Each structure stands twice: as structure tokens, then as C-alpha cells.
Amino acid sequence: TLAAVVNNAADANQPKPAKPVSTKRYVVQLGAFADEFQALRWRQQWTEAGVKTYVVPAKGENGLMRIRTGPFNTKQEAQAMVLQLKLVGVENAIILPE
């Protein structure tokens, strides 16, 4: 019918729904240490420099302690943190998906 054609044409002009916002987040790893004392010493230094960090024990037998900061909502935010970390002497920070 003509009414159905008119309604379908009107529907075609409607804006498409926005893409869903990505829920992917990122963390920055400052270092991974086999020695718990070294891990805690470095974490203390970074905390004193104003970097909020947390420890993630590695899965498996190797017993590494990973020091990370974040999470960040975008990769750009994580990249900005990497640049800030370079200012306090962290040269090998890496960005990881959370």
C-alpha cells in the first residue's frame, strides 16, 4: 500500500543508532620483578613520585610481580601516562589491554 511505502521511506531517513561505546580499557605496566623486595622498593619510589600503582602477581610458576597503573578508558590516555612515566625515569612501560 501507499501508506507502507511512505512509512518505509520515512524510516530510511531516520539517523542510524550510534555505535556502542567500546568497553575496552587499558593498563600500563611499569615493570615485572622476580624479587618481591625489588618490586616493593620500585613501587614505593613510583608512589612517592605520584604514580598510583597496584601489584598483580603473575600466573604460573615464575612468581613475577607486575606493577601496573590504570585502568585507562582509551589508548591515548594510557599513552599519555607512558609519557608522564618517562619523566620519572620509567623507560620501559608497556600498554596492555585490561
N, C-alpha and C positions, 0 to 999 in steps of 0.2 A: 504494500500500500504506500501511498504518497507520504502518510504520516511517519511510517517506519523509515523511509528514505531520508526525510527531513531530520528525524531524531538521530539517525546514524551519522549524518553529515555534521550535526552539532557536536556529537561525541568526538568526531575526528579533530575538531578544533580545540578541544579541551587540552590543557597542559598535561604532559605526561608526569606521573609521580616522580619525585626526586629519587635519585639512587640512595639506597640505605647508607648511612654513615658507617664507615669501617670501624670495627671494634678492635682492630689490630693495634697493639701497643708495643712499645719498645723499652728496653732497659739498656744501660751502659755498664759494661763490666770493666772495672778498673784493674783487676788483677786476679790471679788464681795462685794459691800458695799451698804447698805440701806441709809446710811448717806452721802450726797453729799460732805460735808465738809471733812469727813474722807477719802473718795475716792480721792479727790483732794490733800489732805495732803500726803497720801501714794504715789500717782502718782508723786508728786513733789520730794519726797525722792528718789524714784526709778530713776527719771530723773537725779537727782544730782549724783546718783551712776553710771550713764552712760547707763541706760537701756532706749531704745526708746519705749515708750508706747502710747497707744491710748485708748479711752473710748468708750465702747459700751453700750448704755442704754438697759436694759433688756426689752423684750417684755412683755406685760401684766401689771397687776395692781400693782405688788410688788415694782416697781420703783428702782430695783437694778441697780447699775452702775458697769459694769465689766471693769476691767483694764487688757489689753492684750498687748502682743508684738508679732511681726511677720509680715507677714507670713513667713514660712519656707518651702522649697521645699521638704524636706524629714523629716521623723520622727526622724532620727538620729540628724539632725540639731536642731530640737525642743528639743530633749533630752539633747543635749549639752547646750542649753540655760537654761534648768531647772537646770543643774549642776552649771552654772555660777550664776544663781539667788540665789542658796543656799549660795554662797559666800557673797552675800549682804543681807542675812537674810530672803529670801523668801523661807519658808519651804514647803508651800502647793500649789505650782504652778502645774497646770494641763495642759496636752496637749490635744487639741481639733482639730478635722478636720475642715478646713475652710469652 
